[in-house]
Amino acid sequence: MERLFVYGTLRPGHSNAHILDRVGGNWQAGFVSGIFYPQGCGAAAGFPGLVLDSRGPRVEGYVFSSDNLLSYWPMLDEFEDGYDRLRTEVILENGDTVTAYVYQLQPQCTPPRA
């Protein structure tokens, strides 16, 4: 089973949710720790982004779990240009922890912190 933590437009009910709808899988609410940015830069411009940080605040999202994700990674990696796919720990709504991939903003696309 492959897992992807989503926090932006791929979430259910958002503008790009249809991309994961065609993969087929299950959703669970959860969060990671990090810095959320409403917009990245370059290919990520106009889209939300995340930089993982164990000391950062909660970034709420969903874990998408699917046996089909393995064959969709190349397409998702291309779609998520401007982001790097990394493994991270996600705390689910029920308190369980799972390992999932997440798309993190690439360093050159991370806005300066105020």
N, C-alpha and C positions, 0 to 999 in steps of 0.2 A: 504494500500500500504506500503510495506516494502522497505527500502533503504539501500544501502551499498556504502560507499565511498571507491574506490580502487585507489591505487597509484603505484602499483608494477606489478607483473606478471599476475594479473587477468585483467588488462586493455585490451581494444580491441587492437588486433595486437601483443600482447605479449604471452609468452610461455604457460601460463595457462588460456588464455582467453576462451578456449573451455569449461572450467568448468562452467562459467556463461552463455555461449551460450546455453547450454541445459536447463537452468532455464527459459529463455525467459523473456525479459523485455526491458526497454528503458535506454539509456545513455544520460547524460548531463555533460558537462565539468564543473569543479569547483575547489575549493581549500579549504584547511584548513590551520591553522597556527600550526607550529610545527617544530621539528627537524627531518630531513630525514637522514637515515643511509643506505648506499649502501648494507650493510650486517649486519645481526643479529648474534646470536650465538646459540648453541644447535640445536634444531629443526629448528630454523630460519636461521641457518648458510647458507651463500650463497644467501640469499634472502633479498630484501630491507625491511626496517622497518621504523617506524615512532613513535615518541613520541610527543603527542599533547602538545602544549605550546602556550598560547594566545599571548605571546610576540615574538614568533618565526617567521621565514620567511614563505612565502607561500610554501605550498607543493601542487603542481598541481596534479590533477587526474580526476576521473569521478565518478558521482553518478549513480549507477545502481538501477533502480526502478522496482519492480516486485511484483505482488500479490502472486507469487509462492515462494518467498524467505522464507516465514515462514516454509514451510516443508523442506527447504534445509539448515536451520541454523545448525542442528546437523552435517551434512556432512561437511559444511564449517568450523565449529568450529574444527572439527577433522583435516581437511586439514591445517588449520592455527595454528597448534600446535606451541607453542613458542610465540603466540600473544594472547592478550585479546581483546574480542569484546566489544567496548564501544560506547555509543551514543555521537555524537558531532554535532556541527553546521557546515554546509558547505555553502560557498558562491558560487552560481552558476555563470556561465559566464554572464548571463543576469542581475546579481546583486541581485537576490532573494536569500533568505536564507532558507535552509531546514535542518531538523534534519535527520541524517543518522547514521547507525552503521559504525564503522571503526575498523580494526584490528590493534592494537597498540602493539609494542614490549613489552614483559613482562620485568619487571625490571632487572632480572638476565640475559636477552639477549640484554640489551642495552650496546653498546660499550662505553668505557669512552670517554668523550668529550676532545678534544685537547685544 
